Amino acid sequence: MCLSRLIQMLPAPIIENIVWFMTNNYRHHHYANTRYSEAHQMLKLRLLGVCRSWREVILAELCSLYRIQLFNDGSTSANLLSWPTYIEPPSFTFAHWVKEVLVEVDYRYILCGQALQKLSKALAQSSLKFVAARKLHITFVSMNTYTGMPIQPFVDNVNEFIEYLKQAIPDTTRVVIRFCQEQAPLNGNLTVPLGLLLSQLYSLAKDITFKGSGRPLLIPMHSHTGLCRIEYDWDSSSSYYVEMIRHNVQALQMLQIKATRDHNIASLVYGESGQPMVYHNMRRLILKLRPKPKDIARPMVEGTPFPSLGQLYITGQYPFGDDTLFRGNCKTLVDLRIPVDVQIMHMLNKSKVSETGYLERLRHLEVTEIEALAENEVSSSITISKFAMQLASSIQSLCINSRNYAFNISNTIYDTSLCHNLRYLSISNSSFSAYTILMLVKSLPLLTDLETKISYIGNFPGCYHTQKLPKYVAKSMRPISQNFKCLTLLSGRYISSKSLALVGLLISIACPNFSYMAMPACYLDDYNYELRKLVHKPGFTGYAGQIRSLIFDGW
C-alpha cells in the first residue's frame, strides 16, 4: 500500500495529534506560536488539501469556537474565532462543528431587551443553531444599568434572553460566567433581575464556572447555588466571595484565588460559626498569593479540608503554618507546584509530607525557591534539589526553580537512587556542560525531555581533542539512552553557536532516538549555519546524516 493511501486512512485522533505537533512543536514555533495567531491558522489551512479525512478534522478545529460580541456602541460581531480574519469565512454550513460559543454582552442590553434583538439578528443571518456545542462562555463586559424603571420588564427580558440561548445551544453541559470589569455594587431592584439571570444560567448545565473580579455583585446568595468552579481576585470585599464559596462547599471541584492585598486565607477552611469545613469534591486548588512579612505568623488549621485534592498550585507563599493543604490527600495528589523557604521545608519535614513515598501518586512536581535555604549558593542549590528528590519517588515530571545559580544541582540528581520514572526535567537558573547533560540522561533511563542552559562542552575523560569527540562518544557512550528525544535550550545561554552545534551532534550520537534541540528562534540561523559547516570538517564527515537531521528546515 502506498504512503499517500496510508495517510488518507489515518483515524481522526491520529490526524489531530499530527496537526497539533506540526503547528506547536519547537521546530516551527516561529511560524505558529499561539493558538489564534494568523500564522498558526494559515498553517492549518495549508493542510486542508491533503485529503477529505484531513479536511474534516482541520475544519472541525477551525470552526470549533464561535464568538458573538454585542458592543456598547450598539454594533454586533459574530465570527469563528479560529478562522483567519483576512480570509472569507466558509459559505457552507459549519454550525455542526462548533463546540464552544462565546458571548460578550453589556448587562444593560439584556435588561432593556436590545441584547436579544442583536443576538437573534447575528445568528439569524445563517440560521445558526449549535447542536454540537457543549460549552457556553458568557462575559459581562460592563454592568451599566438603567434606573428609575419598573422591574417587571427587566425580568421579562432576562427570561426571553435565556430562552433564546437554550434554543441556540440546546445541549449545553458547561457554562462559564465571567465579570471582567470592576463595577460599583448593584442596589435596589436591579439586583433582582441579575439574580434571576445568574440562576437561570446556572440551570443550563451541571458544570458551572464563576469568574469574578473587583467589587462583588450583592445579590442573594441562593442565586449562587451549584457552582463547580470559582475563580476570583481577593480584595477588601472578599467576604462576599468567601460566603459564596461556603455556600457551594459540597459542589466545588475547582477554586482559584488571586490575592494582591492582605488576605486571611484561613477563612476558606472555617464556616461562619467557626466549624471546620471539608471540600469533599475539590480536585484542583490554585492560590496566587502575595507573600506576607516573616514576622506575621501563618495560621494553623485543624481538620482535613481537602481530602480529595488532585492538583495543588501555589505561587508567592505557602499560606499556612502547618500541613493543612496536604492532610488526607496523600493518595490523590498528582500535580504539585509549591514555593519553598526554610519555614516550609521545616514544616513539611516535621509533618512527614516530604518523606519518600508519602505522596505515592504524585507525578508532576514544581519546586520554586523563594529564599535562600542555606548559607551559600552551592549549599542552597543542593538543599532544594535534595528536597525535590525525596518528595516523591514516582514523579514523571520535575521542575526545579532555584533562587541562585545552581552549581552542583546535577550531581545531586544523578547521585541519588530516586526519580527513575522521570520523563521530563526542567532546571532553571542552571547551566550545564554537554558531558554533565549526558551523565544526567544516563542516570535517568526514562527521560525524554530536558530543559536547561548549556555553558560549555565539558571534559570527556580520555578525550581532549574536539575532532575526536564524535568517535569517542560513539565508541564509549553510545547508547546511553533509547528514550531521550529533546533538549530545550533556555534563553540566556553562555555558549557559542559553534559549540552548540557540536553539543547537538554529541547528544544525537549518544542517544539514537534524539530528535532535535529546541531553542529560541533568534538562535536558529547561527545554529543551522554551524551545523552545515560541521558536515565538511575532518572527523565529522562520517556523521553527515545525523548532522543534517538536526538542521531546522523552514516550511
C-alpha positions in Angstrom: 0.0 0.0 0.0 1.4 3.4 -1.0 2.2 6.1 1.6 -0.4 8.5 0.4 -3.1 5.9 0.9 -1.9 5.2 4.4 -2.0 8.9 5.2 -5.6 9.1 4.0 -6.6 6.1 6.1 -5.3 7.5 9.4 -8.0 7.8 12.2 -9.2 11.2 13.3 -7.4 11.2 16.7 -4.0 10.5 15.0 -4.6 13.3 12.4 -5.4 15.7 15.3 -2.1 14.8 17.0 -0.2 15.2 13.8 -1.7 18.6 13.1 -1.1 19.7 16.7 2.5 18.7 16.5 3.1 20.4 13.2 1.6 23.7 14.5 3.0 23.6 18.0 6.4 21.9 18.2 9.6 23.8 18.6 10.9 23.3 15.1 8.1 25.6 13.7 7.1 27.7 16.7 8.2 30.8 14.9 5.6 30.0 12.2 2.8 29.2 14.7 3.4 30.4 18.2 -0.1 30.9 19.5 -3.4 29.1 19.0 -5.2 32.1 17.4 -2.3 33.7 15.5 -2.7 34.2 11.8 0.4 32.1 11.0 -1.0 29.3 13.2 -4.3 29.3 11.4 -2.8 29.7 7.9 -0.6 26.6 8.6 -3.7 24.6 9.2 -5.4 25.9 6.1 -2.4 24.7 4.0 -3.1 21.2 5.3 -6.7 21.2 4.1 -5.7 19.9 0.7 -4.2 16.6 2.0 -7.4 14.6 1.6 -11.1 14.6 2.7 -10.4 13.0 6.1 -7.7 15.6 7.0 -10.0 18.4 5.8 -12.8 17.2 8.1 -10.5 17.2 11.1 -8.9 20.6 10.4 -12.2 22.3 9.6 -13.7 20.9 12.8 -10.9 22.6 14.8 -11.0 25.9 12.8 -14.8 26.1 13.3 -14.9 24.9 17.0 -15.1 28.3 18.6 -17.9 30.8 17.7 -17.8 34.3 19.3 -20.7 36.8 19.5 -19.9 40.3 20.6 -22.6 42.8 21.5 -20.7 46.1 21.8 -21.5 49.1 24.0 -21.8 51.3 20.9 -24.7 49.2 19.6 -22.7 47.2 16.9 -22.5 43.5 16.8 -19.9 40.9 15.7 -20.3 37.2 15.1 -17.4 35.1 13.8 -15.4 32.0 14.0 -12.6 32.8 16.5 -10.1 30.4 15.0 -10.7 31.3 11.4 -8.1 33.7 9.7 -9.5 37.2 9.8 -8.4 38.2 6.3 -9.9 35.1 4.6 -13.6 34.9 3.8 -15.3 32.5 6.3 -16.9 29.3 4.9 -20.1 29.8 3.0 -21.2 26.3 3.8 -23.0 25.2 7.0 -20.4 25.0 9.8 -22.6 25.2 12.9 -22.4 21.5 13.4 -18.7 21.8 14.1 -19.0 24.5 16.7 -18.1 23.1 20.2 -17.9 26.3 22.2 -19.9 29.5 22.0 -18.5 32.8 23.5 -21.0 35.6 24.2 -19.7 39.1 25.2 -22.5 41.4 26.3 -23.4 44.5 28.3 -25.8 43.7 31.2 -27.7 46.9 30.3 -28.6 45.5 26.9 -30.1 42.3 28.5 -32.3 44.4 30.8 -33.7 46.6 28.0 -34.1 43.8 25.5 -31.6 45.0 23.0 -29.3 42.1 23.6 -32.0 39.6 22.5 -32.7 41.6 19.3 -29.0 41.9 18.4 -28.3 38.2 19.3 -31.2 36.9 17.2 -30.1 39.2 14.3 -26.5 38.0 14.5 -27.5 34.3 14.5 -30.4 34.5 12.1 -28.1 35.6 9.2 -27.1 32.0 8.8 -29.9 30.4 10.7 -27.4 29.1 13.2 -28.2 26.5 15.8 -25.2 25.0 17.6 -26.4 21.4 18.1 -22.9 20.1 18.9 -21.9 22.9 21.2 -21.4 21.8 24.8 -19.7 24.8 26.4 -21.1 28.4 26.7 -18.9 31.3 27.8 -20.8 34.4 28.7 -18.8 37.6 29.6 -20.4 40.7 31.0 -18.1 43.4 29.7 -20.0 46.1 31.6 -22.6 46.3 34.3 -24.0 49.7 33.4 -27.7 49.7 34.2 -30.9 51.7 33.8 -32.5 53.2 36.9 -36.0 54.5 37.6 -37.8 51.9 35.5 -40.3 49.2 36.6 -38.7 45.8 37.5 -41.1 43.6 35.5 -39.8 44.5 32.0 -36.3 43.7 33.2 -37.4 40.3 34.4 -39.3 39.5 31.2 -36.3 40.5 29.0 -33.9 38.3 31.1 -36.3 35.3 30.7 -36.5 35.8 26.9 -32.7 36.1 26.6 -32.2 32.8 28.4 -34.8 31.1 26.4 -33.1 32.1 23.2 -29.8 30.8 24.4 -31.4 27.5 25.2 -32.8 27.2 21.7 -29.5 28.3 20.0 -27.4 26.0 22.2 -29.8 23.1 23.2 -27.3 20.6 24.7 -25.0 22.8 26.9 -23.1 20.8 29.5 -20.8 23.5 30.9 -21.3 27.3 31.4 -18.6 29.8 32.2 -19.7 33.1 33.6 -17.3 36.0 33.8 -17.4 39.6 35.1 -14.4 41.3 33.6 -14.7 44.8 35.0 -14.7 46.3 38.5 -18.1 47.8 39.0 -20.0 49.6 41.8 -22.3 47.2 43.6 -25.8 47.0 42.3 -28.5 48.1 44.6 -32.3 48.3 44.7 -34.4 46.3 42.4 -31.6 46.0 39.8 -30.2 43.0 41.8 -33.4 41.0 41.3 -33.1 40.5 37.5 -29.3 39.8 37.9 -30.1 37.2 40.5 -32.7 35.7 38.1 -30.2 35.8 35.2 -27.5 34.0 37.1 -29.9 31.4 38.5 -31.1 30.6 35.0 -27.6 30.5 33.6 -26.6 28.1 36.4 -29.6 25.9 35.5 -28.4 25.5 31.9 -25.8 22.9 32.9 -24.4 20.9 35.8 -20.8 22.2 35.3 -20.8 25.9 36.2 -17.8 28.2 36.5 -18.0 31.7 38.1 -15.2 34.2 37.4 -15.4 37.4 39.4 -13.1 40.4 40.0 -13.4 43.7 41.7 -16.3 44.5 43.9 -18.9 41.8 44.4 -22.4 41.9 43.0 -24.5 42.0 46.1 -27.3 39.6 45.1 -28.9 37.0 47.3 -26.6 34.0 48.0 -29.2 31.5 46.9 -28.7 32.7 43.4 -25.2 31.2 43.5 -26.2 27.6 44.1 -24.5 24.6 42.4 -21.2 26.2 41.4 -18.5 23.7 40.4 -15.7 26.2 39.8 -15.0 29.6 41.3 -12.2 32.0 40.2 -11.9 35.5 41.7 -9.4 38.2 42.8 -9.2 38.6 46.6 -9.6 42.2 47.7 -11.1 44.2 50.5 -14.6 43.0 49.7 -13.6 39.3 49.7 -16.1 38.4 52.5 -18.9 38.1 49.8 -16.8 35.6 47.8 -15.9 33.7 50.9 -19.6 33.4 51.6 -20.2 32.2 48.0 -17.5 29.5 48.5 -19.0 28.3 51.8 -22.4 28.2 50.1 -21.0 25.8 47.5 -18.6 23.8 49.6 -20.2 20.5 48.7 -20.3 21.1 44.9 -16.9 22.9 44.4 -14.4 21.0 42.2 -12.0 23.8 41.5 -11.1 27.0 43.3 -8.7 29.7 42.1 -7.8 32.8 44.2 -5.5 35.6 43.3 -4.7 37.8 46.3 -2.8 41.1 45.6 -3.6 42.5 49.0 -3.6 41.2 52.6 -5.6 38.0 52.9 -7.0 35.8 55.6 -6.8 32.5 53.8 -7.9 30.6 56.9 -11.5 31.9 56.4 -11.7 29.4 53.5 -11.5 26.4 55.7 -13.8 27.5 58.5 -17.5 28.0 58.4 -19.4 31.1 59.5 -19.8 29.8 63.0 -16.1 28.6 63.2 -16.6 24.9 62.5 -14.0 23.3 60.1 -15.3 22.8 56.5 -14.5 19.9 54.2 -14.4 20.2 50.4 -15.2 16.6 49.6 -15.3 17.1 45.8 -12.4 19.6 45.4 -9.9 18.3 42.9 -8.0 21.5 42.0 -6.8 24.4 44.2 -4.9 27.3 42.8 -3.6 30.0 45.2 -1.7 33.0 43.8 -0.8 34.9 47.0 1.3 37.9 47.9 4.0 36.9 50.4 3.5 38.2 53.9 6.3 39.6 56.1 8.2 37.0 58.0 7.2 38.4 61.4 3.5 37.6 60.6 2.6 34.1 61.8 0.9 31.9 59.3 -2.4 30.3 60.5 -2.6 26.8 61.9 -5.8 25.0 61.0 -7.5 21.9 62.3 -9.3 19.2 60.3 -8.9 17.8 56.8 -10.4 20.4 54.5 -9.2 18.9 51.1 -9.2 15.1 51.3 -9.6 14.5 47.5 -7.3 17.2 46.1 -5.5 16.1 42.9 -3.8 19.3 41.8 -2.3 22.0 44.1 -0.7 25.1 42.6 0.7 27.7 44.9 2.7 30.8 43.9 4.1 33.6 46.1 3.9 31.8 49.5 2.5 28.8 51.2 -0.3 30.3 53.3 -0.4 28.0 56.4 1.9 27.2 59.2 1.1 23.5 59.1 0.3 20.8 56.6 -3.4 21.9 56.1 -3.3 21.5 52.4 -1.7 18.0 52.5 -3.9 16.3 55.0 -5.8 13.3 53.8 -4.8 13.6 50.1 -1.5 11.6 50.0 -3.2 9.0 47.8 -4.9 11.5 45.5 -2.4 14.3 44.9 -1.0 14.0 41.4 0.3 17.5 40.5 2.1 19.9 43.0 3.6 23.3 42.5 4.9 24.8 45.7 7.1 27.7 46.7 9.8 26.7 49.3 11.6 28.6 52.0 13.2 27.4 55.2 10.0 27.5 57.2 8.1 25.5 54.7 10.8 22.9 54.4 10.9 22.5 58.2 7.1 22.2 58.3 6.9 19.5 55.5 9.8 17.5 57.1 8.1 17.7 60.5 4.7 16.6 59.2 6.5 13.8 57.2 5.0 15.1 53.9 8.5 15.2 52.4 9.3 11.6 53.3 10.0 9.4 50.3 6.8 7.6 49.2 4.4 9.7 51.3 2.8 11.3 48.2 2.6 8.0 46.5 0.6 9.1 43.4 2.5 12.3 42.8 3.5 12.5 39.1 4.3 16.2 38.4 6.3 18.4 40.8 7.5 22.0 40.5 9.6 23.5 43.4 10.4 27.2 43.5 13.0 28.5 45.9 11.7 31.9 47.2 14.5 32.5 49.7 18.0 31.1 50.3 17.8 27.7 52.0 21.4 27.6 53.2 24.3 30.0 54.0 25.8 30.0 50.5 24.5 29.4 46.9 26.1 26.0 46.5 24.6 24.6 49.7 21.2 26.2 48.9 21.0 24.7 45.4 21.9 21.3 46.7 19.3 21.6 49.5 16.4 22.4 47.1 17.4 19.6 44.7 17.6 17.0 47.6 14.3 18.2 48.9 12.7 17.8 45.4 14.3 14.3 45.0 13.0 13.0 48.3 9.5 14.5 48.0 8.3 11.7 45.6 10.0 8.7 44.0 7.3 8.2 41.4 7.3 11.6 39.7 7.4 11.7 35.9 7.8 15.5 35.5 10.1 17.6 37.7 10.8 21.4 37.5 13.3 23.0 39.9 13.5 26.8 40.0 16.4 27.6 42.2 16.9 31.2 43.5 20.6 31.3 42.8 22.9 29.8 40.2 22.7 26.1 40.9 26.3 24.9 40.7 26.0 21.3 41.9 22.4 20.5 41.4 23.1 18.0 38.7 25.4 15.9 41.0 22.6 15.7 43.5 20.2 14.4 40.8 22.3 11.7 39.2 23.9 10.6 42.5 20.5 9.8 44.0 18.7 6.5 43.7 15.3 8.2 43.2 13.5 9.6 40.2 13.9 6.5 38.0 10.5 7.2 36.5 11.3 10.8 35.4 10.3 11.6 31.8 10.6 15.4 31.9 13.2 17.5 33.8 13.5 21.3 33.8 16.2 23.1 35.8 16.1 26.9 35.5 18.9 29.3 36.6 21.4 26.5 36.0 23.9 26.0 33.2 25.4 22.6 32.4 28.2 21.2 30.2 27.4 18.7 27.4 29.2 16.0 29.5 27.0 16.7 32.5 23.9 16.5 30.4 24.9 13.1 29.1 25.5 11.9 32.6 22.1 13.2 33.6 20.5 11.4 30.7 22.4 8.2 31.6 21.2 8.3 35.3 17.6 8.8 34.3 16.8 6.0 31.8 13.2 7.0 31.0 14.0 10.7 30.5 12.7 12.0 27.2 12.9 15.8 27.6 15.4 18.1 29.4 15.1 21.9 29.7 18.1 23.8 30.9 21.0 26.1 29.8 24.3 25.0 28.3 27.6 26.6 29.3 30.4 24.7 27.6 31.4 21.3 26.1 32.9 19.9 29.2 35.7 17.5 29.9 35.2 14.0 28.5 37.5 11.5 30.3 40.2 10.2 28.0 39.4 12.6 25.1 40.9 16.1 24.8 40.6 16.9 21.1 37.3 18.3 19.7 37.7 16.4 16.4 37.9 13.1 18.2 34.8 13.7 20.4 32.2 12.2 18.0 34.2 9.0 17.6 34.9 8.8 21.3 31.2 9.2 22.2 30.1 6.7 19.6 32.6 4.1 20.9 32.4 4.6 24.7 29.0 6.1 25.4 26.5 5.0 22.7 23.8 4.2 23.6 23.3 5.9 27.0 19.6 6.2 26.4 17.0 4.9 24.0 14.3 7.3 25.3 15.9 10.8 25.3 14.5 12.8 22.4 14.6 16.6 23.1 16.9 19.1 24.7 15.3 22.5 25.2 17.7 25.4 25.5 16.5 28.2 27.8 17.3 31.8 26.9 20.4 33.3 28.3 22.8 30.7 27.0 26.5 31.0 27.7 27.9 29.1 24.7 28.8 29.9 21.1 26.7 28.6 18.2 29.7 26.6 17.1 29.9 24.7 20.4 26.1 24.4 20.4 26.1 22.6 17.1 28.8 20.2 18.5 26.7 19.6 21.6 23.7 18.6 19.4 25.8 16.2 17.4 27.3 14.5 20.5 23.9 14.0 22.1 22.4 12.6 18.9 25.3 10.1 18.7 25.0 9.0 22.3 21.1 8.9 22.1 19.9 7.1 19.0 16.4 8.4 19.2 17.3 12.1 19.9 15.2 14.3 17.6 16.2 17.9 18.0 17.4 20.7 20.2 14.7 23.2 20.8 15.8 26.9 21.2 14.6 30.5 20.8 14.1 31.5 17.2 16.9 34.1 17.5 19.5 31.3 17.8 18.3 29.2 14.9 20.1 30.8 11.9 23.6 30.7 13.6 22.9 27.2 14.8 21.9 25.9 11.4 24.9 27.7 9.8 27.4 26.0 12.2 25.8 22.6 11.6 26.2 22.9 7.8 29.8 23.8 8.3 30.3 20.9 10.6 29.5 18.4 7.8 32.7 19.2 6.0 35.1 19.3 8.9 37.7 16.5 9.4 36.4 14.0 12.0 32.7 14.8 11.3 32.1 13.8 7.7 31.1 10.3 8.8 28.2 11.8 10.8 26.8 13.9 7.9 23.3 12.2 8.1 22.9 12.9 11.8 24.1 16.5 11.4 21.6 17.2 8.6 18.8 15.7 10.7 19.5 18.3 13.4 19.1 21.3 11.0 15.9 23.3 11.4 14.2 23.5 8.0 11.5 26.1 7.4 8.3 25.4 5.5 
